[in-house]
Every structure is written in C-alpha cells, then in structure tokens.
C-alpha cells in the first residue's frame, strides 16, 4: 500500500479565488456609488482585502508556497516547498477554517472534554430573529445564555430527581456558533456539545468530582425544554424592545439600530436571512434554486422526529449521542460543528459564468443547490463574516475556565496516551501534527527509512533560485499581484524568512 503524500494547494486555481480577485472592486463600487452610503464595515472589507503583511496578502486564499527548504534524514537532501503563514481571517477562508476546525476538535478531545457520554443539542431561532442576533452581538450573547442555562437546568433537575443536592451538581457544555446554512445564507444557530449528565462536586469531602449519568431525554422532555426556552427568549426580546409588550402575538416593534449605524450591512444581512439578493440587477428577488412564521402564546410544540421539536419558530434537536469511549466519533462531531462556511468542492461554474453551489442533501422540495452570479456570491460571503471580538466557541458550566471542577475532570495523561512523567505536550497544534492526525500524513517522518525524523538543514532565500525550484516542482512561482484597490497594495512584499516544518 502506497503511503499518502502531501500535495500543496494552489489557491489561484479555485473558483472562489478567481471570483473575489476579479469582482470584489466591482461589488464594492456598486455599494459605494451612492455618495450618502456608509458602505460595509471595515471588518467585512478586510475579510476580502489583503493587509500590509505578505502572509495576509492572499486573504481568503492563504497558503501560497514561497520558501523552499532542504530537508534530510538518511538519504541525500531533498527540497520541500514551504507555505506562507495563515491569513488568520475569521470569515470564509477555506484554509484557515479547515485548520481551525481540526485544531479545535483535537484540543477539545485531548485536553478539555472528559471521558463521559456526550449529547449534541442544536437550537435554531425564528428567521427574523436570526437577523437581529447577527446584527447585535449583545442580543446574541443574551439569547445564547438563556438557551444554554435552560439546557443546563434540564440536566440539573434530572439529577435532583435522583436525590443529588442542587447546589453540588454542575452541567457542562461547549457552544459553537454557526452563522451559515447549507445555501450560504445567514442562518445563525447554536450547537451545544453537552456532557450527558452532571458532575457532583465532592471537594468538601476531599474527593474528586463524580459524574452522574442522566437517562436520555424523551420526546416530552425535548418539547418541554424548547417551550421553556422559547418563552424566556420572547420575554427577553420584549424587555429589550424588539417585540411589542402586552400582546398575545409576538409582533415586532421595528427596533433596528443596525439600520442607522450600517444600513448597507443591515440590507445584506436581511437579504441573506430571507434567501434574497440585496444589491445588483436582481435586488429583492429570491435566490435562484436548481433542482426540482411566528406563533402565539398558546402554541403547542410539534414533534418532527426523534428528540426533535419546534414551537414559536424555535427548533431543538437532541438525538445525537456519543458514548464515552468513542472519542473518534466525538472528534468528527466537533469538526462538523466547527467547520467553515464555504466548501470549495461544492462550488462550480457553468458555461454562462454563473456559480452553482450544490447541497450535501437534497431539500424536501427537490432543491439540489443554488445559482449565483459572481457579485451575488460576494454579497452572500459578506453576510457570513462574524463581528470582531466575538467568541465563536464558548465554554460553560464545569467546562468553563473559571470552574473549580475543570482541572479535575479533564482527560488524564493516561487517557491521552502519554506517560505521566513525560514532558507536557503543547496545546498548540502545528500544521504537520494536524496533517498526521486528520489525514495520516507524516510530514516529519522520513519516507525512506520510516524511522528517522526529517530535519531542516537549509532555507533557500535567493529569489531567482526560489522561482526555479518552484517551477521545477510545478508550483506557481510568483504570488498574484494585489488588487489595485486593496489595502496595503503599495507595501506588499515577499517575506522569505525561514519557517519550521510544524
């Protein structure tokens, strides 16, 4: 059997790269045509445009090979093309999202989540509220806190029914905030990776915490939880002025501060939530498909599947369960919840220049994907960029950093497969270490003797030699020129410093 080999990615060959580099300035010019328009916020623009550093010059397309290095173990030295640093954007960069997904999953499985049963709770809110939460980080945090506390309260109540003191039990969860749907629409919803039970705090007796397993929730339990959290969120929205007070129906007040602060962004987010187009020739129209509301206070929850219920436009799904010993399944689940918004494999271009984005599953009405123009794709991507300084992964309960139980329940060195006397493993996962874990690609092992480790013996820094080596390796020798309207275009330079294999 031939061992898998690593093939560097060529970002310029992707459709996403070509669309953004060719059409970004046209899209921004169409928004800025109105002299009174404020345009998109700077954090959205910088998700497309490069900054002044060379490592970020490709923004959503980082990974350009620039620094060949000589490596050696038991045979004559060979040349490996190293790549530039990540652009570290939080929007839709496929490379950064892929690394962040794998690194987060590995970190949680190895160093945070204890060896106990896990259950995933997925909560969606009504469509208009997705826009409100995406437009206000303060509102999003408050709604997430209400939902998380309601789910934790369910676990605590079940433990109390078994006879455990309420003040001595703690639930735990890790929340992943997803802003996107399968059709590149703005669909803000939360994935809660919850411990399927609670920990009993026995520190007063000098003992370690004890895990108390809870019986799987029934359909009636799920219906009760979704009803309770919907009522609490509706009450909070009325207090904040988003919904009318003293009305049976949940009627919106029209309160929308984002319209005054960033009207173009508000228009983009609103259209994305409604599966419509905000700008251009098809402004206001529905997104083209390929292939074949609010409730009142007395509404009863509807069961739509095993451990899946909806009420008042809220949806709760809690049927995904991972046993304690299946850490491989847990890591795959976390990779799914932490994945990026855009899949390059599902993006194609037809003969007319339109972009086809296919779904992994066919919708109930037969829709297999959507068709977008290049400018419409950029508009959809702009709506998916998260605001700055807002955490997309949140820890709560006994898994929170300030919890007095976290140090006692995290995986032990034996569970992680390392000797207790060994030096501690860094929490930062290098690229070579992640490739070995996810794709079984050993970048540091010698491909000849399969025993020694490759070591860097030299870095090629002379540009003519670099170009010759990259051409010999059938890689593009020069990065593309920056967009004339991009930030930092005048200061772009090629950074050829030595980088390490990890």
CORHU-V889551 format. One record per residue. N is the residue number from 0. RES is the residue in one small letter. OMEGA is omega as a letter, one per 30 degrees, with the letter a starting at -180 (999 if undefined). Layout:
n | res | omega
N | RES | OMEGA
N | RES | OMEGA
This chain:
n | res | omega
0 | x | a
1 | x | l
2 | x | l
3 | x | l
4 | x | a
5 | x | l
6 | x | a
7 | x | a
8 | x | l
9 | x | a
10 | x | a
11 | x | a
12 | x | a
13 | x | l
14 | x | l
15 | x | l
16 | x | a
17 | x | a
18 | x | a
19 | x | a
20 | x | a
21 | x | a
22 | x | a
23 | x | a
24 | x | l
25 | x | l
26 | x | a
27 | x | l
28 | x | l
29 | x | l
30 | x | a
31 | x | a
32 | x | l
33 | x | a
34 | x | l
35 | x | a
36 | x | l
37 | x | l
38 | x | l
39 | x | l
40 | x | a
41 | x | a
42 | x | l
43 | x | l
44 | x | a
45 | x | l
46 | x | l
47 | x | a
48 | x | l
49 | x | l
50 | x | a
51 | x | a
52 | x | a
53 | x | a
54 | x | a
55 | x | a
56 | x | a
57 | x | l
58 | x | a
59 | x | a
60 | x | a
61 | x | a
62 | x | a
63 | x | a
64 | x | a
65 | x | a
66 | x | l
67 | x | l
68 | x | l
69 | x | a
70 | x | a
71 | x | l
72 | x | a
73 | x | a
74 | x | l
75 | x | a
76 | x | l
77 | x | a
78 | x | l
79 | x | l
80 | x | l
81 | x | a
82 | x | l
83 | x | l
84 | x | a
85 | x | l
86 | x | l
87 | x | l
88 | x | a
89 | x | a
90 | x | a
91 | x | a
92 | x | a
93 | x | a
94 | x | l
95 | x | l
96 | x | l
97 | x | l
98 | x | a
99 | x | l
100 | x | a
101 | x | a
102 | x | l
103 | x | a
104 | x | l
105 | x | a
106 | x | a
107 | x | a
108 | x | a
109 | x | a
110 | x | a
111 | x | a
112 | x | a
113 | x | a
114 | x | l
115 | x | l
116 | x | a
117 | x | l
118 | x | l
119 | x | l
120 | x | l
121 | x | a
122 | x | l
123 | x | a
124 | x | l
125 | x | a
126 | x | l
127 | x | a
128 | x | l
129 | x | l
130 | x | l
131 | x | a
132 | x | l
133 | x | a
134 | x | a
135 | x | l
136 | x | l
137 | x | l
138 | x | a
139 | x | a
140 | x | a
141 | x | l
142 | x | l
143 | x | l
144 | x | l
145 | x | a
146 | x | a
147 | x | a
148 | x | l
149 | x | l
150 | x | l
151 | x | a
152 | x | l
153 | x | a
154 | x | a
155 | x | l
156 | x | l
157 | x | l
158 | x | l
159 | x | l
160 | x | l
161 | x | l
162 | x | a
163 | x | a
164 | x | a
165 | x | a
166 | x | a
167 | x | a
168 | x | l
169 | x | l
170 | x | a
171 | x | a
172 | x | l
173 | x | a
174 | x | l
175 | x | l
176 | x | l
177 | x | a
178 | x | a
179 | x | l
180 | x | a
181 | x | a
182 | x | l
183 | x | l
184 | x | l
185 | x | a
186 | x | a
187 | x | l
188 | x | a
189 | x | l
190 | x | l
191 | x | l
192 | x | a
193 | x | l
194 | x | a
195 | x | a
196 | x | a
197 | x | l
198 | x | l
199 | x | a
200 | x | a
201 | x | a
202 | x | l
203 | x | l
204 | x | a
205 | x | a
206 | x | l
207 | x | l
208 | x | l
209 | x | l
210 | x | l
211 | x | a
212 | x | a
213 | x | l
214 | x | a
215 | x | a
216 | x | l
217 | x | l
218 | x | l
219 | x | l
220 | x | l
221 | x | l
222 | x | l
223 | x | a
224 | x | a
225 | x | l
226 | x | a
227 | x | a
228 | x | l
229 | x | l
230 | x | a
231 | x | l
232 | x | l
233 | x | l
234 | x | l
235 | x | l
236 | x | l
237 | x | l
238 | x | a
239 | x | l
240 | x | l
241 | x | l
242 | x | l
243 | x | l
244 | x | l
245 | x | l
246 | x | l
247 | x | l
248 | x | l
249 | x | a
250 | x | a
251 | x | a
252 | x | a
253 | x | l
254 | x | a
255 | x | a
256 | x | a
257 | x | l
258 | x | l
259 | x | a
260 | x | a
261 | x | a
262 | x | a
263 | x | l
264 | x | l
265 | x | l
266 | x | l
267 | x | a
268 | x | a
269 | x | l
270 | x | a
271 | x | l
272 | x | a
273 | x | a
274 | x | l
275 | x | l
276 | x | a
277 | x | a
278 | x | l
279 | x | a
280 | x | a
281 | x | a
282 | x | l
283 | x | a
284 | x | l
285 | x | l
286 | x | a
287 | x | l
288 | x | l
289 | x | a
290 | x | l
291 | x | 999
292 | x | a
293 | x | l
294 | x | l
295 | x | a
296 | x | a
297 | x | a
298 | x | l
299 | x | a
300 | x | l
301 | x | l
302 | x | a
303 | x | l
304 | x | l
305 | x | a
306 | x | l
307 | x | a
308 | x | l
309 | x | l
310 | x | l
311 | x | a
312 | x | l
313 | x | l
314 | x | l
315 | x | l
316 | x | a
317 | x | a
318 | x | a
319 | x | a
320 | x | l
321 | x | l
322 | x | a
323 | x | a
324 | x | a
325 | x | a
326 | x | l
327 | x | l
328 | x | l
329 | x | a
330 | x | l
331 | x | l
332 | x | a
333 | x | l
334 | x | l
335 | x | a
336 | x | a
337 | x | a
338 | x | l
339 | x | a
340 | x | a
341 | x | l
342 | x | a
343 | x | a
344 | x | a
345 | x | a
346 | x | a
347 | x | a
348 | x | a
349 | x | a
350 | x | l
351 | x | a
352 | x | l
353 | x | a
354 | x | a
355 | x | l
356 | x | a
357 | x | a
358 | x | l
359 | x | l
360 | x | l
361 | x | l
362 | x | a
363 | x | l
364 | x | l
365 | x | a
366 | x | a
367 | x | a
368 | x | l
369 | x | l
370 | x | a
371 | x | l
372 | x | l
373 | x | l
374 | x | l
375 | x | l
376 | x | l
377 | x | l
378 | x | l
379 | x | l
380 | x | a
381 | x | a
382 | x | a
383 | x | a
384 | x | a
385 | x | l
386 | x | l
387 | x | l
388 | x | l
389 | x | a
390 | x | l
391 | x | l
392 | x | a
393 | x | a
394 | x | a
395 | x | l
396 | x | a
397 | x | l
398 | x | l
399 | x | a
400 | x | a
401 | x | a
402 | x | l
403 | x | a
404 | x | a
405 | x | a
406 | x | a
407 | x | a
408 | x | l
409 | x | a
410 | x | l
411 | x | l
412 | x | l
413 | x | l
414 | x | l
415 | x | l
416 | x | l
417 | x | l
418 | x | l
419 | x | a
420 | x | a
421 | x | l
422 | x | a
423 | x | l
424 | x | a
425 | x | l
426 | x | l
427 | x | a
428 | x | l
429 | x | a
430 | x | l
431 | x | l
432 | x | l
433 | x | l
434 | x | l
435 | x | a
436 | x | a
437 | x | a
438 | x | a
439 | x | l
440 | x | a
441 | x | a
442 | x | a
443 | x | l
444 | x | l
445 | x | a
446 | x | a
447 | x | a
448 | x | l
449 | x | a
450 | x | a
451 | x | l
452 | x | l
453 | x | l
454 | x | l
455 | x | a
456 | x | l
457 | x | l
458 | x | a
459 | x | a
460 | x | a
461 | x | a
462 | x | l
463 | x | l
464 | x | l
465 | x | a
466 | x | l
467 | x | a
468 | x | a
469 | x | l
470 | x | l
471 | x | l
472 | x | l
473 | x | l
474 | x | l
475 | x | a
476 | x | a
477 | x | l
478 | x | l
479 | x | l
480 | x | l
481 | x | l
482 | x | a
483 | x | a
484 | x | a
485 | x | l
486 | x | l
487 | x | a
488 | x | a
489 | x | a
490 | x | a
491 | x | l
492 | x | a
493 | x | a
494 | x | a
495 | x | l
496 | x | a
497 | x | l
498 | x | a
499 | x | a
500 | x | a
501 | x | 999
